[in-house]
Amino acid sequence: MIRDVNGNWSPNVTKTVTLQVLATTPQPIAGVWTSGSESRIVAEAFQQAGRPIPVVSGSISGDALGFWKDNQETFRFTGGALMPSWTAQTLFRVGVRVLEGQQPKLNILMIPVPAVKPDELGKWHRDCMTKDAVSVFPVAPQDPMPEALMDAYFAKPAHTALFDYAQTPDPCAK
């Protein structure tokens, strides 16, 4: 590890601390891990410093996908998708199941985070996702917590009534 910095989940702070690291670290940097959705900001800082963009990891967001779309030759992302849509849907489905008396087996549910691989970014990108789309989050191509997997967490499992992941609203809908 070369450095550990804190961007406070703020684009301006993230870019500033990344540029500071780049100004004081002449050796090549092979990868950057972010704990949030600052992937685009980190990549832009490398561009601004005239440095090659390393592999960037973290949680994918609409602005990072927009940046990827414009910089497919230089931006490499691999990471996960901690997005509001499926997180809220999973929480809602668990709540419905508890209220229906399905009896959770555990008090902590381990929910798999969808993997976002470099060669699959096109599956996540939508036209409304530009480098300025900071509040747009993609929808995972498949349900990260399908009913069969969720069933394993309940003593009396039953399908979540009226839920269909395919009906998840389009992040570009107005």
N, C-alpha and C positions, 0 to 999 in steps of 0.2 A: 504494500500500500504506500502510495506516495504522500497523500494528504487526506485529511478528513475535514470537511468544511460544512458549515450550516448555512443554507440559503433561506431558512425560515419560511419555506413554501411561498416565497415571494419572488416573482420574476426578476425584479431589479436587484434584489440582494443576491439571488442565485447567480445572475450574470456577473455581478461585481466580484463575488468571491471566486468564481471560476476563472475570471480574467486575472485576478491576483495570483492564483495558483499557476496559471500558464505563464505569467510574466516572471515568476521566480523558479520555475521548473523547466529547465531546458531539455531534459531527456524526453524521449518519446513516451507517450501515454497510450496504453493499449485498450483501456476500458474505463468507463465511469459508471458507477451505480448510484442511482438517485432513489431516495425513499418516497418520492411522490411522483408528480407528473411534470417534472421539469426537464424532460428529455430534449425538447426543442430548444429551450433556453441554453442548456449546456452545449448543444451542437452549434448554436449561433455564436456562443462565446469562442469556441474553437475556430469557427470561420473568421470571426472578427480578429482573432489573434494571428490568423494566417497559418494555423496549425491543422494537420489532418484530423478529421473527426474520428475518434475511436469508437468502438462498440459502446453503445449507451444502453443501460438497463434501468428498469424502474417499472412504473405503471404507464400504459399507453393512454394517450388522450387525443382528442381531435386535432389540437394544434400540432402535436408531434406527427400525426399521420399526414397533415397538410404539408409540414416541412419535408417529410419523407417523399411525398408525391412530387415536390419541386426539386428534390435533391437525391433521387434514387441511386445515383452513382456514388455518393459520398456518405450518406447517412445510413448507418447500420444500427438497428434496434433489436434487442431481444429482451423479453421480460414477461410481465404479467398484465392482468387487466382487473384492477380493483375499481370497478365502475359502479356508479350509483344505481343503474337499472337492475342488474342482476342481484346486487347486494340487497336492495330494497325488496325485490320480488322474493328472494329466498327468505328474508326475515318475515315477510307477510305470509308466505306459505307455511313456515314453521309455526307462526302464531295461529293460523287457521287450524292446523293439525292439533295443536295443544288445546284450543278451544273445543275441538270436536272430540276430545278425549282419547286421542291416539297414543298417549303416554310415551313421552320421550324416554329412551333408555339411558341417556346421559344428560348432564346439565351443560355440557359444552359440545357444540357440533363443529367438527372440522370440515370446513367448506373448501373444496379445491378452487384455487385461483386459476382461471383460464390462462394457459401459456400463449404468449404472442411471439411467434417465431419470425425471423427476418424474411423468409421466403413466403410468408402468409400475410404480410401487411396489406396487400391488395384486397384480401377478404374482409378486412376491418375498415378500410377507407371508404368514405362516402363523399360525394361532390361538395357538400357543405363544409367539409373539414379542410380548412385552410390553416396557414401558420398563425392566423389571428383568431382561430376558433377555440379559445381557451376554455370556454364553458360547454363545449360540445364533447360528449363522450361516446365512443362507439358502442355498439351492442355486440356481444360475443356471438359468433356465428352459430354456436350450439349452446344449449342450456348447460351451464356449468354444474348445475345440481339437478339432474333429471329425476323424475319421480322414483325410478327404481333405486337410485342411490339414496335419495332421501328416505325411502321406505326402511332402509337398514337401520336408521336411527330411532325408529318407533316400534313399540311393542305391539301396537294394533294399527299397522299402517293401512292407509286408504288414500287413493288419488285425491289431490287437492282439487276440489270442485271448481269448475269454471276457469281453471288456469290453463293457458296454452302459451308456452314460451314463444311460439311462432307469431303471436299477436303482440309482442313487445313493440311499443311505438318506435317508429323510425326516428333516429336522432336528428334528422334533417327536416322533419315535419314542422310545419308552421302553424 
